[in-house]
Amino acid sequence: MSPARRHALGILFGAAGAVALARVMRPSIYMTDSLGKPDLEAIFPREFADWRVDARASMVLPSPETQAFLNTIYNQTLTRTYINAKGQRIMLSVAYGGDQSDATRAHLPEVCYPAQGFQISKNFAGQLMLGGRVVPVRHLMSNQNNRHEPITYWLVVGDRVTVSRTDQKLAQFSLGLKGLIPDGMLVRVSNIDVDMARGHQLQAAFLQDLAVAFPAAARDRVFGVLDSQ
């Protein structure tokens, strides 16, 4: 057999082996089967500390096309506006998907907001002490015409908190090496305020009150497992 033919066969067998290995290593165990699917309505209280759901707040519903797309990514969504005794409002949005594979991976706010016509003028990582643990978060400042909306969010992939597309992909890959298909929970809070720092400060106070109100068993699903931080 000529060297060229041996080389060609080596490439062919190598490619076949890589395909076979990829099939063997393909994640097949859904983490949601062991973790259980969360009930967002039950986990997130309607009233806690000085906050309660604002029954007068109007919900802005997505278009039918957008909703159909969201339904392919998320199994559950929760959208509420809370108000405190001072009349300050915080908008909470939570989205849960049982499959964080490439095609069904959660879309982060810095992608979703520009798609709705917003501009992102600030984007930086931070940390908050929530429920007795340090939780990585991402802070954004968005605006659309005269609407200025500071945002704080994080995404739990499986049991790991991620705050960027890279973190999200690395968590998915790491868990995939163990044969696991992670679920994902995106938690986002925002309010209307031209002062970004003031908006983020109010959001932090809201989230700290919310964390205390959670049952201990729910904190890992919402804030990630402690030793994963």
Sequence and secondary structure as in RCSB ss.txt:
>XXXX:A:sequence
MSPARRHALGILFGAAGAVALARVMRPSIYMTDSLGKPDLEAIFPREFADWRVDARASMVLPSPETQAFLNTIYN
QTLTRTYINAKGQRIMLSVAYGGDQSDATRAHLPEVCYPAQGFQISKNFAGQLMLGGRVVPVRHLMSNQNNRHEP
ITYWLVVGDRVTVSRTDQKLAQFSLGLKGLIPDGMLVRVSNIDVDMARGHQLQAAFLQDLAVAFPAAARDRVFGV
LDSQ
>XXXX:A:secstr
  HHHHHHHHHHHHHHHHHHHHHHHS  EEHHHHH    HHHHS SEETTEEE TT       HHHHHHHHHH S
EEEEEEEE TT  EEEEEEEEES  SGGG    HHHHHHHTT EEEEEEEEEEEETTEEEEEEEEEEEETTEEEE
EEEEEEETTEEE SHHHHHHHHHHHHTTTEE  EEEEEEE   S HHHHHHHHHHHHHHHHHHS HHHHHHHH  
GGG 
